[in-house]
Amino acid sequence: MTTPALGLLLDIDGPIASPVTRSVVLPSILTDLVTLTAGGVPIAFITGRSADFVKEQVIAPLLARGLGAALANGGRMFVVAEKGAVWFTVGPEGAGETQVDETVALPAEFAAGIRAVVREQFSELMFFDETKLAMVSVEQLTTVDAETYQRAQLRYNEVAFDALVERGLGARYGDREVRNAAGHIPFRIDPTIISTDVESVTLDKDRGAERALSHFIEEGDLPPLWRTVGDSRSDYKMADYLHAAGYEVAHVDVRPSDGILEKPYPVIVEGDLIHDEAGAAFLSHWVDKLGL
């Protein structure tokens, strides 16, 4: 196999899936992802989403567009979910078996408690994500406007933090932190614009990037040139990992209104485009640039 010209590490919410519909709504995104895969570009999705979400909302539509044939002919695709806690391969027949790092999972009793809290106090605003295997997550209902959700989210975040502390688990949320009996802080509250994750402090996009590259290198040569794409400040950590590992990398920020970070590698924006429209423009650019 010849060394590919480019590798991609992609967040899903924002650059690939619409943050409004939580699905891939721009057909060119699917078409271009299949074209790039067929052209030899290794592609990994690095997301906080669950494996089930990625399989249903991203991999299934890609298979319907011809991804299987692209993978059968030497294409490479991999998925790291829940920021590194969960992962699976993608082959010509579809998604492989989901793997879980149980060492970073929240206790089942904590998850049950949060499920009850959401049902009793927040059910008209958010839902408990039953598909998560290591994190404990809630998400904004699509019927609720952003401002209303975000007010409720602040209340929920405090409840989740208190629930961790009450169980002696140790937690961090913003400027607040409480250590467990061993003096550690194993978990954190991580809000996004549509959700809140309770997760291990060891999980993040750089860990996902490391897992993806470890998988790709087992399958063949790695390209010297990479692009990472995301809509949050934590997504820059994918590029941080690649830069530290000696690869040529640039990060594409599809929500620069949150503030573009100063980095030792280039940071790219797609003009005035944001979210999946920016993601679509980025993918189209590379299809053309690689002559695919």
SERO-4910 file (N, C-alpha, C, O; in steps of 0.05 Angstrom, whole numbers):
BEGIN
 pado doro    nc1    nc2    nc3   cac1   cac2   cac3    cc1    cc2    cc3    oc1    oc2    oc3
  Met    A     17    -24      0      0      0      0     18     25      0     36     27     16
  Thr    A     12     44    -18     28     69    -18     20     86      5     -2     85     16
  Thr    A     39    102     14     34    120     36     13    141     28     17    155      8
  Pro    A     -8    144     43    -29    163     36    -19    192     39      0    197     55
  Ala    A    -31    210     24    -23    238     25    -33    253     49    -22    273     57
  Leu    A    -55    243     61    -69    258     82    -82    239    101    -91    218     93
  Gly    A    -84    247    126   -100    233    146   -119    253    160   -112    276    163
  Leu    A   -142    243    168   -162    260    180   -172    249    207   -177    225    210
  Leu    A   -173    267    227   -186    261    253   -208    281    256   -204    305    257
  Leu    A   -233    270    257   -257    287    256   -275    284    280   -282    262    288
  Asp    A   -281    307    293   -303    307    312   -329    303    296   -329    307    271
  Ile    A   -351    295    309   -376    290    295   -395    313    298   -404    325    279
  Asp    A   -403    319    323   -422    341    327   -410    367    319   -389    376    330
  Gly    A   -422    381    300   -411    406    290   -401    402    261   -415    410    243
  Pro    A   -377    391    257   -367    390    230   -379    369    212   -379    372    188
  Ile    A   -391    347    224   -403    326    208   -433    325    212   -448    326    192
  Ala    A   -442    323    236   -471    323    243   -480    350    251   -466    364    266
  Ser    A   -503    358    242   -515    384    250   -520    384    280   -532    365    291
  Pro    A   -512    405    294   -518    407    323   -547    412    328   -556    411    351
  Val    A   -562    418    308   -591    423    311   -606    397    308   -622    390    326
  Thr    A   -602    382    286   -616    357    281   -602    333    294   -615    312    297
  Arg    A   -576    335    301   -560    314    312   -557    291    291   -554    268    299
  Ser    A   -557    298    266   -554    278    244   -539    292    221   -535    316    221
  Val    A   -530    275    202   -516    286    179   -537    294    159   -552    278    148
  Val    A   -539    320    154   -560    331    136   -550    340    109   -565    344     91
  Leu    A   -524    344    106   -512    353     81   -502    330     65   -482    317     73
  Pro    A   -514    323     43   -506    298     28   -477    298     19   -465    277     18
  Ser    A   -466    322     14   -438    322      4   -419    312     25   -398    302     18
  Ile    A   -426    315     50   -408    305     71   -405    275     69   -382    265     70
  Leu    A   -427    261     66   -425    232     63   -410    224     37   -393    206     38
  Thr    A   -417    237     15   -404    230    -10   -374    235     -9   -359    218    -18
  Asp    A   -366    258      2   -338    264      3   -323    246     23   -300    239     17
  Leu    A   -335    239     45   -322    220     63   -317    193     50   -295    181     53
  Val    A   -336    183     34   -332    158     20   -310    162     -2   -293    144     -5
  Thr    A   -310    184    -16   -290    189    -37   -262    191    -25   -244    179    -36
  Leu    A   -259    204     -3   -233    206     10   -224    179     20   -200    172     18
  Thr    A   -242    163     32   -235    137     41   -225    120     17   -205    106     19
  Ala    A   -240    121     -5   -233    106    -29   -206    115    -40   -191    100    -52
  Gly    A   -200    140    -35   -174    152    -44   -151    146    -26   -129    155    -31
  Gly    A   -155    130     -5   -133    121     12   -129    138     37   -110    133     52
  Val    A   -146    158     42   -143    175     65   -153    161     90   -177    154     91
  Pro    A   -136    155    110   -146    143    134   -163    164    150   -154    186    154
  Ile    A   -187    156    158   -205    174    172   -214    162    198   -223    139    199
  Ala    A   -210    177    219   -220    169    246   -239    190    256   -234    214    255
  Phe    A   -261    181    267   -280    198    281   -273    197    311   -272    175    322
  Ile    A   -267    220    322   -260    222    351   -281    239    364   -282    263    360
  Thr    A   -298    226    380   -322    240    389   -329    233    418   -320    212    429
  Gly    A   -344    250    431   -355    244    457   -381    228    455   -391    218    475
  Arg    A   -391    225    431   -416    210    426   -412    180    433   -389    170    435
  Ser    A   -434    166    435   -433    137    440   -428    122    414   -432    133    392
  Ala    A   -419     97    418   -415     80    394   -441     76    379   -441     77    354
  Asp    A   -463     72    393   -488     67    380   -496     91    363   -506     88    341
  Phe    A   -492    115    374   -499    139    359   -483    140    333   -494    146    311
  Val    A   -457    136    334   -440    137    311   -448    116    290   -449    122    266
  Lys    A   -454     92    300   -462     71    281   -488     78    266   -490     74    242
  Glu    A   -507     89    281   -533     95    269   -533    120    252   -545    121    230
  Gln    A   -520    141    262   -522    168    249   -500    174    229   -503    192    213
  Val    A   -478    159    230   -455    165    212   -448    140    196   -448    142    171
  Ile    A   -442    118    208   -432     95    193   -454     83    175   -449     77    152
  Ala    A   -479     81    185   -500     70    168   -505     86    143   -507     75    121
  Pro    A   -507    113    145   -510    129    121   -486    127    102   -489    128     78
  Leu    A   -462    125    113   -438    122     97   -438     96     81   -431     95     58
  Leu    A   -447     75     95   -449     49     81   -469     50     58   -465     38     37
  Ala    A   -491     65     63   -511     68     42   -500     83     18   -510     81     -4
  Arg    A   -479     99     22   -466    114      1   -443    100    -13   -430    111    -31
  Gly    A   -437     75     -4   -415     60    -17   -390     57      0   -369     50    -11
  Leu    A   -391     63     26   -367     61     42   -356     32     42   -331     29     42
  Gly    A   -373     12     42   -363    -15     42   -344    -22     20   -323    -34     24
  Ala    A   -350    -13     -4   -332    -18    -27   -306     -3    -24   -285    -14    -30
  Ala    A   -307     21    -13   -283     37     -9   -264     23     11   -240     22      8
  Leu    A   -276     11     32   -260     -3     53   -250    -30     42   -228    -38     49
  Ala    A   -266    -43     25   -257    -68     14   -233    -65     -5   -218    -84     -9
  Asn    A   -230    -41    -15   -208    -36    -34   -184    -22    -20   -168    -10    -33
  Gly    A   -183    -25      6   -159    -15     21   -163     10     37   -145     19     50
  Gly    A   -187     21     37   -193     44     54   -192     38     83   -195     15     91
  Arg    A   -187     58    100   -184     55    129   -202     74    143   -202     98    138
  Met    A   -218     64    162   -235     81    178   -237     69    206   -237     44    209
  Phe    A   -238     86    226   -238     77    254   -254     97    270   -256    121    263
  Val    A   -266     88    292   -283    105    309   -274    103    338   -272     81    349
  Val    A   -269    126    350   -264    127    379   -287    144    390   -290    167    384
  Ala    A   -302    131    408   -326    144    420   -320    150    449   -301    140    461
  Glu    A   -337    166    461   -335    173    489   -307    182    497   -296    175    518
  Lys    A   -295    198    478   -269    210    482   -246    191    489   -227    198    503
  Gly    A   -248    167    479   -227    148    482   -234    123    499   -219    104    500
  Ala    A   -257    124    512   -265    101    529   -277     78    513   -277     55    523
  Val    A   -286     84    489   -300     64    472   -290     66    444   -284     89    434
  Trp    A   -288     44    429   -278     45    402   -287     21    386   -295      0    398
  Phe    A   -287     23    360   -293      1    343   -281      5    315   -277     28    307
  Thr    A   -276    -17    301   -266    -15    274   -289    -13    255   -312    -18    262
  Val    A   -283     -4    230   -303     -4    209   -292    -18    185   -270    -11    175
  Gly    A   -306    -38    176   -296    -54    153   -317    -55    131   -338    -42    133
  Pro    A   -312    -70    110   -330    -72     87   -358    -80     95   -377    -73     82
  Glu    A   -361    -96    116   -387   -106    125   -400    -87    145   -423    -91    153
  Gly    A   -386    -66    153   -397    -47    172   -381    -45    197   -357    -52    198
  Ala    A   -394    -37    219   -381    -32    244   -374    -58    258   -389    -77    258
  Gly    A   -350    -59    270   -342    -82    285   -352    -81    313   -368    -65    321
  Glu    A   -342   -100    329   -351   -102    357   -342    -78    373   -319    -70    371
  Thr    A   -359    -68    390   -353    -45    407   -335    -54    430   -341    -73    444
  Gln    A   -313    -40    434   -294    -45    456   -297    -23    477   -300      0    470
  Val    A   -295    -30    503   -298    -11    524   -275    -13    544   -268    -36    552
  Asp    A   -264      9    552   -244     10    573   -259     13    600   -266     35    608
  Glu    A   -264     -9    613   -280     -9    638   -266      6    660   -279     13    680
  Thr    A   -240     10    658   -225     23    680   -233     52    684   -227     64    704
  Val    A   -245     64    663   -252     92    665   -282     97    667   -292    120    667
  Ala    A   -298     75    670   -327     78    671   -337     88    698   -325     82    719
  Leu    A   -359    103    697   -372    112    722   -386     88    735   -394     70    720
  Pro    A   -388     87    761   -403     66    774   -432     64    765   -445     85    761
  Ala    A   -443     40    762   -470     37    753   -490     50    773   -511     60    764
  Glu    A   -484     50    798   -502     62    818   -504     92    814   -526    103    817
  Phe    A   -482    105    806   -483    134    801   -500    139    776   -516    157    776
  Ala    A   -496    123    755   -512    126    731   -542    123    737   -558    138    726
  Ala    A   -549    104    753   -577    100    760   -588    124    776   -611    132    771
  Gly    A   -572    135    793   -581    159    808   -585    183    790   -605    197    793
  Ile    A   -568    187    770   -571    209    751   -595    205    734   -610    223    728
  Arg    A   -599    180    725   -623    174    709   -648    181    724   -667    193    712
  Ala    A   -650    175    750   -673    182    766   -676    212    769   -699    223    768
  Val    A   -654    227    772   -655    256    775   -666    268    750   -683    286    751
  Val    A   -656    259    727   -666    270    702   -696    265    698   -711    283    690
  Arg    A   -704    241    704   -732    234    702   -750    251    720   -772    259    712
  Glu    A   -740    256    744   -757    270    764   -756    301    762   -775    314    769
  Gln    A   -733    312    753   -729    341    754   -725    354    727   -731    378    724
  Phe    A   -716    340    706   -708    353    682   -719    341    657   -710    347    635
  Ser    A   -739    323    659   -748    307    636   -760    324    614   -761    315    591
  Glu    A   -769    348    619   -781    365    599   -760    381    583   -767    395    564
  Leu    A   -735    378    592   -714    395    580   -691    378    568   -678    387    549
  Met    A   -686    355    579   -663    339    571   -669    309    575   -688    302    589
  Phe    A   -653    292    563   -657    263    566   -631    250    575   -609    260    568
  Phe    A   -633    228    589   -610    212    597   -602    194    574   -619    180    562
  Asp    A   -576    195    567   -567    180    543   -561    151    552   -541    145    564
  Glu    A   -579    133    544   -577    105    552   -556     90    536   -550     67    542
  Thr    A   -545    103    515   -526     89    498   -497     92    508   -479     78    497
  Lys    A   -492    109    527   -465    112    536   -456     88    553   -472     78    569
  Leu    A   -431     79    550   -421     56    563   -401     61    585   -396     45    602
  Ala    A   -389     85    584   -369     92    604   -376    119    617   -374    122    642
  Met    A   -384    138    602   -393    164    612   -421    162    623   -435    142    619
  Val    A   -429    184    636   -458    188    643   -465    215    630   -454    235    638
  Ser    A   -483    215    611   -489    239    596   -519    245    594   -536    227    594
  Val    A   -525    271    593   -552    280    588   -550    299    564   -529    311    558
  Glu    A   -572    302    549   -572    318    525   -598    334    522   -620    325    531
  Gln    A   -596    357    511   -618    375    506   -638    362    487   -631    350    467
  Leu    A   -664    363    495   -685    355    476   -686    374    452   -682    398    456
  Thr    A   -690    363    429   -691    380    405   -715    398    405   -716    417    389
  Thr    A   -735    393    422   -759    410    424   -754    434    442   -772    451    444
  Val    A   -731    436    455   -726    457    474   -706    477    462   -686    469    450
  Asp    A   -711    503    465   -693    523    454   -667    524    471   -667    517    494
  Ala    A   -646    534    459   -619    534    471   -619    550    497   -607    541    516
  Glu    A   -631    573    498   -630    590    522   -643    576    545   -632    576    568
  Thr    A   -666    564    541   -680    550    562   -664    526    572   -662    522    596
  Tyr    A   -653    511    553   -636    488    561   -612    497    577   -606    484    597
  Gln    A   -599    517    568   -574    525    581   -578    534    610   -561    530    627
  Arg    A   -601    547    615   -608    554    643   -611    528    660   -601    527    682
  Ala    A   -626    509    649   -630    484    663   -604    468    666   -599    455    686
  Gln    A   -587    470    645   -562    456    646   -544    464    669   -531    447    682
  Leu    A   -544    490    675   -528    499    698   -538    487    724   -521    479    741
  Arg    A   -564    484    727   -574    471    751   -567    442    751   -559    431    772
  Tyr    A   -570    429    729   -564    400    727   -534    395    733   -528    376    748
  Asn    A   -517    412    723   -488    408    727   -481    408    757   -465    392    766
  Glu    A   -494    426    772   -490    427    801   -500    402    815   -488    391    833
  Val    A   -523    392    806   -535    368    817   -516    344    812   -511    328    830
  Ala    A   -505    342    787   -488    320    781   -462    321    797   -452    301    806
  Phe    A   -451    345    800   -427    349    816   -432    340    845   -416    325    857
  Asp    A   -454    349    856   -461    342    884   -465    312    887   -457    300    907
  Ala    A   -476    299    866   -481    270    867   -454    255    868   -452    235    882
  Leu    A   -434    264    853   -408    252    854   -395    255    882   -384    236    893
  Val    A   -397    280    893   -385    285    918   -398    269    941   -384    258    958
  Glu    A   -424    268    940   -439    253    960   -431    223    961   -432    211    982
  Arg    A   -423    213    938   -415    184    937   -385    181    942   -375    158    940
  Gly    A   -371    203    948   -343    201    954   -325    195    930   -303    185    933
  Leu    A   -335    202    906   -321    194    881   -299    214    874   -280    206    860
  Gly    A   -301    239    883   -282    259    875   -289    270    848   -293    255    829
  Ala    A   -290    297    846   -300    309    821   -289    338    818   -282    351    837
  Arg    A   -290    347    793   -283    374    786   -305    385    768   -314    372    749
  Tyr    A   -313    410    773   -332    424    756   -325    453    757   -329    467    778
  Gly    A   -315    464    735   -307    492    735   -285    496    755   -265    483    755
  Asp    A   -290    516    773   -270    522    794   -274    505    819   -259    507    838
  Arg    A   -295    488    819   -300    472    843   -287    444    840   -289    432    819
  Glu    A   -275    435    861   -265    408    860   -264    396    889   -259    411    908
  Val    A   -270    371    891   -270    356    916   -256    330    911   -263    315    893
  Arg    A   -236    324    928   -220    300    925   -233    276    939   -248    280    958
  Asn    A   -228    252    929   -238    228    943   -220    221    966   -201    236    973
  Ala    A   -226    199    979   -211    191   1003   -182    187    998   -165    190   1016
  Ala    A   -175    179    973   -147    175    966   -133    200    958   -109    200    951
  Gly    A   -148    223    958   -136    248    951   -136    254    921   -121    271    912
  His    A   -152    239    906   -153    241    877   -179    254    867   -198    255    882
  Ile    A   -178    264    842   -202    274    829   -206    258    803   -196    266    782
  Pro    A   -220    235    805   -221    217    781   -241    227    760   -238    219    736
  Phe    A   -261    244    767   -282    250    748   -286    280    745   -279    296    763
  Arg    A   -298    288    723   -304    317    718   -331    319    705   -341    301    693
  Ile    A   -342    343    708   -367    351    694   -359    367    670   -346    388    673
  Asp    A   -366    358    646   -358    372    621   -382    380    605   -393    363    590
  Pro    A   -391    405    607   -414    414    591   -406    421    562   -384    430    557
  Thr    A   -425    416    544   -423    425    516   -447    442    510   -464    447    528
  Ile    A   -450    451    485   -473    468    479   -499    453    479   -521    466    480
  Ile    A   -498    426    477   -524    411    476   -525    388    497   -544    373    497
  Ser    A   -504    386    513   -503    363    532   -485    368    555   -471    389    556
  Thr    A   -485    350    574   -465    350    596   -456    321    599   -472    303    602
  Asp    A   -430    317    599   -418    291    604   -405    291    632   -391    309    640
  Val    A   -410    269    646   -395    263    670   -375    241    662   -384    220    652
  Glu    A   -349    246    665   -330    229    652   -304    227    669   -299    244    686
  Ser    A   -288    207    663   -261    205    675   -244    228    665   -246    237    642
  Val    A   -227    238    684   -209    260    676   -188    251    657   -174    268    645
  Thr    A   -185    225    653   -165    215    635   -174    215    606   -158    210    587
  Leu    A   -200    220    602   -211    219    575   -210    246    561   -216    267    574
  Asp    A   -201    247    537   -202    272    521   -194    266    492   -188    243    486
  Lys    A   -195    286    475   -191    282    447   -162    273    440   -158    260    420
  Asp    A   -143    280    457   -116    271    451   -113    241    456    -99    227    442
  Arg    A   -127    231    476   -127    202    481   -141    188    458   -132    167    449
  Gly    A   -162    200    447   -175    188    424   -157    188    400   -156    168    385
  Ala    A   -142    210    396   -123    211    373   -102    190    376    -95    177    356
  Glu    A    -91    186    399    -71    165    404    -81    138    397    -68    121    385
  Arg    A   -106    132    406   -118    106    400   -122    102    370   -117     80    360
  Ala    A   -131    122    356   -136    120    328   -110    115    312   -109     98    295
  Leu    A    -88    130    319    -63    126    304    -51     99    311    -39     87    293
  Ser    A    -54     90    335    -44     63    342    -58     42    325    -46     22    317
  His    A    -84     46    319    -98     27    302    -89     29    273    -83      9    261
  Phe    A    -87     54    263    -80     57    235    -52     46    228    -47     35    207
  Ile    A    -33     49    247     -6     41    242     -4     11    240     15      0    227
  Glu    A    -23     -3    252    -23    -33    249    -33    -41    222    -28    -64    213
  Glu    A    -46    -23    208    -58    -30    181    -40    -21    158    -44    -30    135
  Gly    A    -21     -3    163     -5      7    141      9     32    148      8     41    171
  Asp    A     22     45    128     37     69    133     18     92    141     -5     93    133
  Leu    A     29    110    157     14    134    164     24    158    147     47    160    141
  Pro    A      5    175    139     13    199    123     29    218    141     24    219    165
  Pro    A     46    234    129     60    255    144     43    279    150     49    295    168
  Leu    A     21    283    134      4    306    135    -23    299    146    -36    280    137
  Trp    A    -32    315    167    -58    309    179    -74    335    182    -63    357    184
  Arg    A   -100    332    182   -119    353    190   -138    343    211   -147    320    210
  Thr    A   -142    359    231   -162    353    252   -184    374    249   -179    397    242
  Val    A   -209    366    255   -232    384    252   -250    381    276   -257    359    284
  Gly    A   -259    404    287   -277    403    309   -290    430    315   -283    450    302
  Asp    A   -308    430    334   -323    455    340   -320    464    369   -333    483    377
  Ser    A   -302    451    384   -298    459    412   -268    462    418   -252    452    403
  Arg    A   -262    476    440   -234    480    446   -219    454    452   -196    451    446
  Ser    A   -233    434    463   -221    408    469   -213    394    443   -195    377    444
  Asp    A   -225    400    420   -219    386    395   -190    393    386   -178    377    371
  Tyr    A   -180    415    395   -152    422    388   -133    401    398   -110    398    388
  Lys    A   -141    386    419   -122    366    430   -116    344    411    -95    331    414
  Met    A   -133    339    391   -126    320    370   -101    329    355    -83    314    350
  Ala    A   -101    355    348    -78    366    334    -54    368    352    -31    365    344
  Asp    A    -59    374    378    -37    375    398    -21    349    398      3    348    397
  Tyr    A    -37    327    398    -24    300    399     -7    296    373     16    287    375
  Leu    A    -19    301    350     -5    297    325     20    314    323     41    305    314
  His    A     18    339    331     41    357    330     63    347    348     87    347    340
  Ala    A     56    339    373     76    328    391     89    303    381    112    297    387
  Ala    A     74    288    365     85    263    354    101    267    329    112    248    317
  Gly    A    104    292    320    121    299    298    108    300    270    122    302    250
  Tyr    A     82    299    270     68    301    244     63    330    236     60    348    253
  Glu    A     61    335    210     52    361    201     22    363    203      8    346    191
  Val    A     11    382    218    -17    382    224    -27    411    224    -13    430    230
  Ala    A    -53    414    216    -68    439    220    -95    431    231   -105    410    225
  His    A   -106    449    247   -133    444    259   -153    462    246   -148    486    242
  Val    A   -176    451    239   -198    467    227   -219    471    249   -231    452    259
  Asp    A   -223    496    256   -243    504    277   -269    512    263   -269    533    250
  Val    A   -290    497    267   -315    503    253   -334    519    271   -357    525    264
  Arg    A   -324    527    295   -340    545    312   -321    565    325   -317    566    349
  Pro    A   -308    582    308   -287    600    319   -297    622    337   -281    636    350
  Ser    A   -323    626    338   -335    647    356   -328    642    385   -329    661    401
  Asp    A   -321    617    392   -313    611    420   -285    620    426   -276    620    449
  Gly    A   -271    629    405   -243    638    408   -223    619    396   -222    595    404
  Ile    A   -207    629    378   -187    612    365   -162    611    383   -152    632    392
  Leu    A   -153    587    389   -131    583    407   -104    588    393   -101    583    369
  Glu    A    -85    599    409    -58    602    399    -44    575    400    -41    563    421
  Lys    A    -34    566    377    -22    539    375      4    541    358      7    559    342
  Pro    A     22    521    361     46    521    345     42    509    317     61    505    302
  Tyr    A     17    504    310     10    494    283    -12    512    272    -25    527    288
  Pro    A    -17    512    246    -38    529    235    -66    522    245    -72    498    248
  Val    A    -82    542    249   -110    539    254   -126    551    232   -122    574    224
  Ile    A   -144    536    220   -159    543    196   -188    548    202   -200    533    218
  Val    A   -200    568    190   -229    572    190   -239    573    162   -224    581    144
  Glu    A   -264    565    158   -275    564    131   -291    589    125   -315    588    121
  Gly    A   -277    612    125   -291    637    120   -312    643    140   -307    641    165
  Asp    A   -336    649    131   -358    655    149   -375    630    155   -394    631    170
  Leu    A   -367    607    144   -382    583    148   -377    571    175   -354    573    186
  Ile    A   -397    558    188   -393    545    214   -406    518    213   -421    511    194
  His    A   -401    502    234   -413    476    238   -410    458    214   -389    457    201
  Asp    A   -432    444    206   -429    425    185   -425    437    157   -415    425    139
  Glu    A   -434    462    154   -428    476    129   -398    480    125   -388    477    103
  Ala    A   -385    487    147   -356    490    146   -343    462    142   -324    460    127
  Gly    A   -353    442    155   -343    415    151   -346    406    123   -327    393    112
  Ala    A   -369    411    111   -373    404     83   -353    418     64   -343    406     46
  Ala    A   -349    444     69   -330    459     52   -302    447     55   -287    446     35
  Phe    A   -294    440     79   -267    429     84   -264    402     69   -244    399     55
  Leu    A   -283    384     71   -281    359     57   -280    362     27   -265    349     13
  Ser    A   -298    379     17   -298    384    -12   -271    395    -22   -262    387    -43
  His    A   -259    413     -6   -233    424    -14   -212    402    -18   -197    402    -37
  Trp    A   -212    382      1   -192    361     -1   -198    341    -22   -179    329    -33
  Val    A   -223    336    -28   -229    319    -51   -218    331    -77   -206    317    -93
  Asp    A   -222    358    -79   -211    371   -103   -180    372   -103   -168    367   -123
  Lys    A   -169    378    -80   -140    381    -78   -125    355    -84   -104    356    -96
  Leu    A   -137    333    -75   -125    307    -80   -132    295   -107   -122    274   -115
  Gly    A   -149    310   -122   -157    300   -149   -173    275   -148   -170    258   -166
  Leu    A   -191    272   -129   -206    247   -126   -234    249   -140   -249    229   -139
***
